[in-house]
Amino acid sequence: MNEFLLIFRRDFTSKEIQPSPEEMQQHFQQWQNWFGSLAAQDKLARPLQRWDGQGKLVSSDKGITNGPYAEIKESIGGLAIIRAKDYDEAAEIAQGCPVLNFGGNVEIRMAV
């Protein structure tokens, strides 16, 4: 088994597309169910790690900008490390990620 980093991204800044409190409650339940399922299958190597929406970006010219991606609204909301045989299995696992329900995406990287 290999370990893969799943990076969860979505637009956390545009107020008009943020979920209501009720939708967020349902969304959190989906996350709990998904992580519970991964843990039960021994696919979860490390639990969800949440990140704030702030951050800084240091560029090659040593300039510093506020926010992780100043030119786009998408940012990292969290990450998890899973166990999977290969990228195909990791992608199959990522397809169940609740962030996709809010227009987000999941980046997958294998630990080497």
N, C-alpha and C positions, 0 to 999 in steps of 0.2 A: 504493500500500500504506500502511496505517496501522499504528501501533504500539499494542499492547495490553499492559497490565500484567496478569499472572496472579498472583494471591495464593493460596498453598496453605495451607489450614487443616485441622487435625484436632485431636482430643483427645490432647494429649501428656502429660497428667498422671495420668490414671486408670491405675494400675499393672496392673489386671486385664485391660485391653484392649490392652496394649502387645504388639507382635509379639516372637516369640522371636528369638534371634540368627540362626537359620537363615532365618526368615521375613524378617528385615531384610536379610540378604545377597541373597535373591531380590528383595526390594523395591528395593534399590539397583541391581540389574542392570536391573530394569524402568525405573527413572529414566534410567540410562545409555542404554538402547535408545531410549527416548522422545525424549530430548534429541538423540541421534545422528540419529534420523529427522527431527526438526525442523531440525537444522543442515543435513542433506543436501538438504532441500527449500528452504533459504534462508528459513525461517520463524522462526528464532531470532535476534532482534536483540541479545540479551544473555544470557549463560548464567545458570543457577540462582544465586540469591543466598540463602544459608541465613541464618536468624535464630536467636538463642538462644530458649529457652523462658521466659526471665525477663521483663524489661521492667518498665516503670512506666507508670502511667496518671495523667495530670494532668487533673483535672476542671475544669469551669467555675468552681467555688468555690475553685479553686487547691489543692484537696486532692490528695494523692499517695497512690496505692495500689500495692502490689507486684503485679506481673503485668499483662500487657496487658489481660486481661478477668477481673477479680476475681470477677464473678458467674457466669461460665461456665467450662468447662474447655477449650474450644476456643481455640487460639492459632495464630498465623502460624508456619509452619515454613519458609517460603521464598517466593521470588518469581522470576519470569522476565519478560522483555519479548519479545514475539513480533511478527511481522509478519503481518497478515491484511487482507483486503479490507474486512471489516465485522464487526459483532458476531456475525453468524451463523457466519461462518468461524472467528472466534476461539473461539466456543462449541464448534464441531465439533472444533477442535484440543484444547480443554480436556477434552473427553470422553475422550481417550486418556491423561489424566494419572494416574500411578500412585497419587497420594494418594487417589483415589476408591476404590481397592481396600481401603483401611483405614478406610472410612467418612468420609473427609474431604470437603472441597469446594474449589472453585476460584472465586474472585471475579474478574471480568473488568472492567477499566476501560480506556477508550481514552484515549491521550494527546491532548491538545488544544493 
